[in-house]
Each structure stands twice: as structure tokens, then as C-alpha cells.
Amino acid sequence: MQSPPQYSSQYPSTQSLLKPALGKYAEVAADEHAVPEYRKQSFKQKYLGGIKRTLRFFAAIACVVLIVNLSWLGYAKSHYGIVNGFGIIQEGECEEVKNLSTWYHLLINILSTLLLTGSNAFMAAYSCPSREEVDKAHQRGRYMHVGGLSFGNLRRIAKRKGLVVLILAISSVPFHLLYNSLVFTSLATNQYYWSVVTEDFSTGAPFNITRTSIDYYNHTYLTFDATPPSTTLKDSDDLAQIMDGYWMDMQRNASSWQRLENKDCIKKYENAFISGRRNVLLVSSTKNDTNSVLMYGSWTVFDYPIEYCLNQLTTDTCSINFSMTIMIVVLSFNALKVVLMLWVLFRFDAEKILASVGDAAASFLTHEDPTTMQMCLADKRNIRKDWRARGIARPFNPKRHHWGTAVRVKRIVFFLLLMIFTFCVVLFFGVWGFVHVKNQGIDLTPSGLWSMGFGTLNQNALVIYGSEAGNNPISMAIVANIPQIFLAAVYLMYMGIMSAMFLAQDWSRFAFKGQTLMVSTPSGKQRGTWLLGAPLIWGIILLVLQTLLHWFISQSLFMVQAITYDKDGKVFVNNDDYPNHSTFTNCGYSPIAIIFSIVAAFILLFSLVIFMLRRFPAGTPPVVSTCTAAISAACHPMVRDEDMIYKELRWGVSGGFPNGLGICRLSQVKRGRLEGHIRLRLGVHLRSDMDENI
């Protein structure tokens, strides 16, 4: 373990540094007219600028999402009611419902992205330290992070703050696992009767099903496949008489049924889920003068040559449903987030948080940190080495660094490993899915995949088969949303890396022009912090990309529910004699949505690589990023003025000496120039015996 830095007796006592300058960083006189113009807050700065603007905005978003969810629940419950834990939002023709479901999920992903982005913003703000916490860490030879979410800070900040951050993080998990399955589509799957008939059956040829072979499925009585839906009779004579009426009805209407060639007929009826059609007549070339019904029962053709088939088209009713259980969970954690956000807003000023790089710089410029003296060229990646070599003069390195140097190597490696793992998982299941739909005879061309639907259920694209899957819809919801957890972890790290690079880029500009600090509570000419953790245009682009990626994934793998309808178009009523499930919950997938997700993920990764490879201009300061010690090392001005934090600053060599040694630091710009500033070509660290007292 590194030993704490040793202090020279010439440095001021650390007790004088325990009073941090936060917020406005300097006490303001009670008389408003006595406040200098450069310290006054404009209306925009007071109500629309800084980090509290961001927190208020996202707290309002969380309240709006809560109200929308409550209103949604109230409307659905009053208009449709809730049966067996499920409610209906809208029902109608299946094609229309499928399209509406896609847009409902887009709305859900917009709301959830805004809510979770806001939650991350509160976590980032509340995980930042106060000046007192920074001083304690620096005295132990440790640094902290400001301006972004850092779970490493939780060990060194107040426990109440760390607890709030952890609860906010944990409360996001149910949203990732369940929110997208709050709304799901219930589709119709139809039971049907089949018959092998002669070609003249549809024109009224006589038939007698009592003398027709029947498939018994190894039972002594007819199975449901050849039984009217509500019939439980096992007496074959009575049953045949009832069935005779059904076949007469089919004969009367068969002439209006759709004709399908054999190949198309098999494709339509080979799946377990039949939608848009019911009964089917298999027309054989076999002739029979006394009986036009050759066979009926299950889907097996007993050596009869089939010419074509006639199938009965139906208009199925589908619905957009919601789960009451998921709704209660979502509402509970939504309310918890609102409470925690309001708590952070209420406690924010009292915690005296250094929420941005500018906050930290302003605090160090106002109250000097002696632990980082004589290490003005320290950068983020080598801060511990620089701490050990404090006071040793070394030349300034004019090398142009990449933006990626603003991020720890371990963080980048972990992010890339997580991305590779995620891609491997997606690739594995993607290949499995494409092979599966190919085996179902689906055309894998773009047009063929698009015809399957974007995020809509297709009977050829189900993840799990078997009725047991329908026993626990919540389990299906969790299975369908596991990819959202991986995406959330990836995107949290992605935004952390991007924010660190943008902050480093903003810091680098101090070497080339005078600019004010970007602080959480701006006054005068000070700049407010970014709304979305990056310059506005980039923040909006990244937020839109995040929303689309979540939406694409929600459409790639999703929970669905199939409701079985009998031959008459009524919901099949389950009973002991016929143990088929009338409602079946499963996970469906959309191959075309998977492709969109993969493309969006590559864009995400590619954009990060592009930004990391960008270079800072030559002559920029050491990359401090979010590291408090590196920021502190640059904040040892020759003349300490409490007003300088409100004015334009530049970084460079100030205080030249005959031996050519100087100190690189932030200094105040006066009358268009940097006071005491020497254009930086070769900077060196000032030796320990050449302090600012010279």
C-alpha cells in the first residue's frame, strides 16, 4: 500500500482546507447590490443552469412516468377490467394490434430510457464527494472521481449517500427485466378439423362419417381433434351424429373457402399455432361414389393422394394486454425512485458535493490542497507514480494524446470484454434462430425476414415449445428481458467513458483560450454543467441511440400470449377430459429486429472507438479527466484570488525563473492575456525548494 504523502512545514495546515467552497464557492453579501456583477446569477443560471436543473428535469420525468403508469392502469381497469391478473388495453384485428404493439413498446422504451437516464444522473451526482471527503482521501494517498458515476467513490463518501446510490441502482433492475413485458400481444390460435374428401364433396356429394375411418390416437374414444369443443360424449354413435352436423356445415360453405396448393397448405398448417384460418379440407383424387368423406381426425394423411386443399379463412381477434403483477412491481419501484430523487434534491446543497470537474477546480483554487503541490504535470493514469515523485522537475511532454487516455485501461478492457461476451451470446442465439426459421421454410432474404414482422409474433419464431412454458408469465417476461440487463451494463459503462473523454476535451481547451469553469451552480460568466453528460448535441444523439437500441432489443425477444379459439371462434374452455391449455405464454423473437439490434450495437462500439482514437491538440495539459488529485495538481495559482473562479482561466507556465524552471497551472486571464503566462513550449515541474514564495 502506498504511504500517505508527506507535507512540508512551509505548507499551510490542512485544517484550513476543511472548509470547502461549494455551490457559489464564496459567501455572498446579504445586500444584493453589494454583489459584484461577475458573481451575480442570471435567471437562466438560477433556474435553468447547472446540475440542479438536470436533476429537477429528470425528477419531473420520473413523476410523469409514474403518472402515465397510474393513468394507464386506471384506464385499462375501468374500461376492460382485470381477469386472472391480466388486463386488456386494446383489442381488434390482429394486423392492427400487432402494429400498435410495436408503437406501444417504442413509447415504453422512451419513457424507461428517460427514467433510467435520470436515475443514472442522480446516482452520478450523489456518488461524487465533498471537499472534506476528497481531502481525507488525498491524505491517504488515494484519489476520487468527480463529474460522473463512480462506484469506487462509495467506499469513501458518507454511507447515507452510498446507500441512496445503491438503492437507485438496484431499483433499476426490475425496469430492465420487466418493463418491456408490461405490455404484450395476445394472439389467436385456432383449433381446426380436417377431412380428406373427394373433389365432389363441396358440390354436395353424399357422405356418411359413421362409416369413415377415424384416428383414435390409441384411445378408445375420439380425441379433441375430432370432437366439438364443448362435447364430452364418449359414445361413438351420439358423437358421430353431432359431428355429422359439423361436416354438413363445412360442405355448405366449402365452395367459398380459399384454395391452397399442397406445398402452401402444408406450410400453413404444419405449425402448432394456426392464425387467420381454421378448418381444412384435403381434396383427394380418389373417387368414392357412396362417401365423399374419406378420413377425418388428426393431421395425418393415410396414403390418399392429395390434389389441393380448401381452408376456411377467419378474422381473428387479438389484443394488447398488460400484466397486473408487472404493473404493481413497476409502479412500486417507480415511486421509490421518485422518493429517492426528491431526497437527493432536498439534501444536495447540504452535502456540499463536488459534482463536476469545475466544482473541484474551483474548490482547489479557493482553498489549496497541499497534498498535490510540486506535481503540476500529473495526469490521471500516472497519478500515483506522480505522487511518489512529488517535487522532481521533469520536462513537459508535448505528445498528442488520444482521447482514450482519459479513461483507465482496466475500464476500457472490461467494457470491451463485456461487449465481446454480449456479441457472442447474441450471435449464438441469433444463429440458432435463423437456422430454426430456415428449417421452417422461411426465406432468409431481407424481404423474407421483413415479411415475418418487426417485433411481432410469428408462429415459426418461438423460443420455447410446450404447454408448461405458459404456467408462469413472469418467468417468460424475465427470460425475454435478460438482454436488457446486459445492454444496461454496457450503456452505463459506455456513457461513463464518453463523459470522461468529453470532460477531458473541455479541460484541454484551457491551454489555448481563456474560458470559465463549468460548475454545478454557475454564477456570472461561469458555465453550467451539461444536461446529458456530454455537449447537448452529442448528448441527444447518444440518448436517441440508447432508446433505439433498447427498443430494437425489446422487439428482438419478447413475451407473447396465445389464446386458443375453438371451431366456432369462441375461447376454448379447459376441462379435465381435454387438458389442452387455452392460454399459452411464450417468448417470441423477430429475426429482422435482431439484425437491427446487431447493427445498432456495432454503431455504438464503432462510435466509441472513433472517439477514443481522436487526439488532443499539441500542447494540451496533462489529461486529468475526472481524477481529483490530477485536477488539484493543476490548481496552485501564483496569486490566490477568491474571485478568479468566476473569471476566465488559462492553463500554462506561469512564474518563469532564471534557471528556466516554471510551474504549469490554471491562472487568471486579465485584460486579454494570461497574467505571468509564458507560451508553453517546454514546461518543467518546479523543484521543491522553489515554492511560490519566491
C-alpha positions, 0 to 999 in steps of 0.5 A, a space after each residue: 500500500 502506498 504511504 500517505 504523502 508527506 507535507 512540508 512545514 512551509 505548507 499551510 495546515 490542512 485544517 484550513 482546507 476543511 472548509 470547502 467552497 461549494 455551490 457559489 464557492 464564496 459567501 455572498 453579501 446579504 445586500 444584493 447590490 453589494 454583489 459584484 456583477 461577475 458573481 451575480 446569477 442570471 435567471 437562466 443560471 438560477 433556474 435553468 443552469 447547472 446540475 440542479 436543473 438536470 436533476 429537477 428535469 429528470 425528477 419531473 420525468 420520473 413523476 410523469 412516468 409514474 403518472 402515465 403508469 397510474 393513468 394507464 392502469 386506471 384506464 385499462 381497469 375501468 374500461 376492460 377490467 382485470 381477469 386472472 391478473 391480466 388486463 386488456 388495453 386494446 383489442 381488434 384485428 390482429 394486423 392492427 394490434 400487432 402494429 400498435 404493439 410495436 408503437 406501444 413498446 417504442 413509447 415504453 422504451 422512451 419513457 424507461 430510457 428517460 427514467 433510467 437516464 435520470 436515475 443514472 444522473 442522480 446516482 452520478 451526482 450523489 456518488 461524487 464527494 465533498 471537499 472534506 471527503 476528497 481531502 481525507 482521501 488525498 491524505 491517504 494517498 488515494 484519489 476520487 472521481 468527480 463529474 460522473 458515476 463512480 462506484 469506487 467513490 462509495 467506499 469513501 463518501 458518507 454511507 447515507 449517500 452510498 446507500 441512496 446510490 445503491 438503492 437507485 441502482 438496484 431499483 433499476 433492475 426490475 425496469 430492465 427485466 420487466 418493463 418491456 413485458 408490461 405490455 404484450 400481444 395476445 394472439 389467436 390460435 385456432 383449433 381446426 378439423 380436417 377431412 380428406 374428401 373427394 373433389 365432389 364433396 363441396 358440390 354436395 356429394 353424399 357422405 356418411 362419417 359413421 362409416 369413415 375411418 377415424 384416428 383414435 390416437 390409441 384411445 378408445 374414444 375420439 380425441 379433441 381433434 375430432 370432437 366439438 369443443 364443448 362435447 364430452 360424449 364418449 359414445 361413438 354413435 351420439 358423437 358421430 351424429 353431432 359431428 355429422 352436423 359439423 361436416 354438413 356445415 363445412 360442405 355448405 360453405 366449402 365452395 367459398 373457402 380459399 384454395 391452397 396448393 399442397 406445398 402452401 397448405 402444408 406450410 400453413 398448417 404444419 405449425 402448432 399455432 394456426 392464425 387467420 384460418 381454421 378448418 381444412 379440407 384435403 381434396 383427394 383424387 380418389 373417387 368414392 361414389 357412396 362417401 365423399 368423406 374419406 378420413 377425418 381426425 388428426 393431421 395425418 394423411 393415410 396414403 390418399 393422394 392429395 390434389 389441393 386443399 380448401 381452408 376456411 379463412 377467419 378474422 381473428 381477434 387479438 389484443 394488447 394486454 398488460 400484466 397486473 403483477 408487472 404493473 404493481 412491481 413497476 409502479 412500486 419501484 417507480 415511486 421509490 425512485 421518485 422518493 429517492 430523487 426528491 431526497 437527493 434534491 432536498 439534501 444536495 446543497 447540504 452535502 456540499 458535493 463536488 459534482 463536476 470537474 469545475 466544482 473541484 477546480 474551483 474548490 482547489 483554487 479557493 482553498 489549496 490542497 497541499 497534498 498535490 503541490 510540486 506535481 503540476 504535470 500529473 495526469 490521471 493514469 500516472 497519478 500515483 507514480 506522480 505522487 511518489 515523485 512529488 517535487 522532481 522537475 521533469 520536462 513537459 511532454 508535448 505528445 498528442 494524446 488520444 482521447 482514450 487516455 482519459 479513461 483507465 485501461 482496466 475500464 476500457 478492457 472490461 467494457 470491451 470484454 463485456 461487449 465481446 461476451 454480449 456479441 457472442 451470446 447474441 450471435 449464438 442465439 441469433 444463429 440458432 434462430 435463423 437456422 430454426 426459421 430456415 428449417 421452417 421454410 422461411 426465406 432468409 432474404 431481407 424481404 423474407 425476414 421483413 415479411 415475418 414482422 418487426 417485433 411481432 409474433 410469428 408462429 415459426 419464431 418461438 423460443 420455447 415449445 410446450 404447454 408448461 412454458 405458459 404456467 408462469 408469465 413472469 418467468 417468460 417476461 424475465 427470460 425475454 428481458 435478460 438482454 436488457 440487463 446486459 445492454 444496461 451494463 454496457 450503456 452505463 459503462 459506455 456513457 461513463 467513458 464518453 463523459 470522461 473523454 468529453 470532460 477531458 476535451 473541455 479541460 484541454 481547451 484551457 491551454 489555448 483560450 481563456 474560458 470559465 469553469 463549468 460548475 454545478 451552480 454557475 454564477 456570472 460568466 461561469 458555465 453550467 454543467 451539461 444536461 446529458 453528460 456530454 455537449 447537448 448535441 452529442 448528448 441527444 444523439 447518444 440518448 436517441 441511440 440508447 432508446 433505439 437500441 433498447 427498443 430494437 432489443 425489446 422487439 428482438 425477444 419478447 413475451 407473447 400470449 396465445 389464446 386458443 379459439 375453438 371451431 366456432 371462434 369462441 375461447 376454448 374452455 379447459 376441462 379435465 377430459 381435454 387438458 389442452 391449455 387455452 392460454 399459452 405464454 411464450 417468448 417470441 423473437 423477430 429475426 429482422 429486429 435482431 439484425 437491427 439490434 446487431 447493427 445498432 450495437 456495432 454503431 455504438 462500439 464503432 462510435 466509441 472507438 472513433 472517439 477514443 482514437 481522436 487526439 488532443 491538440 499539441 500542447 494540451 495539459 496533462 489529461 486529468 479527466 475526472 481524477 481529483 488529485 490530477 485536477 488539484 495538481 493543476 490548481 496552485 495559482 501564483 496569486 490566490 484570488 477568491 474571485 478568479 473562479 468566476 473569471 476566465 482561466 488559462 492553463 500554462 507556465 506561469 512564474 518563469 525563473 532564471 534557471 528556466 524552471 516554471 510551474 504549469 497551472 490554471 491562472 487568471 486571464 486579465 485584460 486579454 492575456 494570461 497574467 505571468 503566462 509564458 507560451 508553453 513550449 517546454 514546461 518543467 515541474 518546479 523543484 521543491 525548494 522553489 515554492 511560490 514564495 519566491 
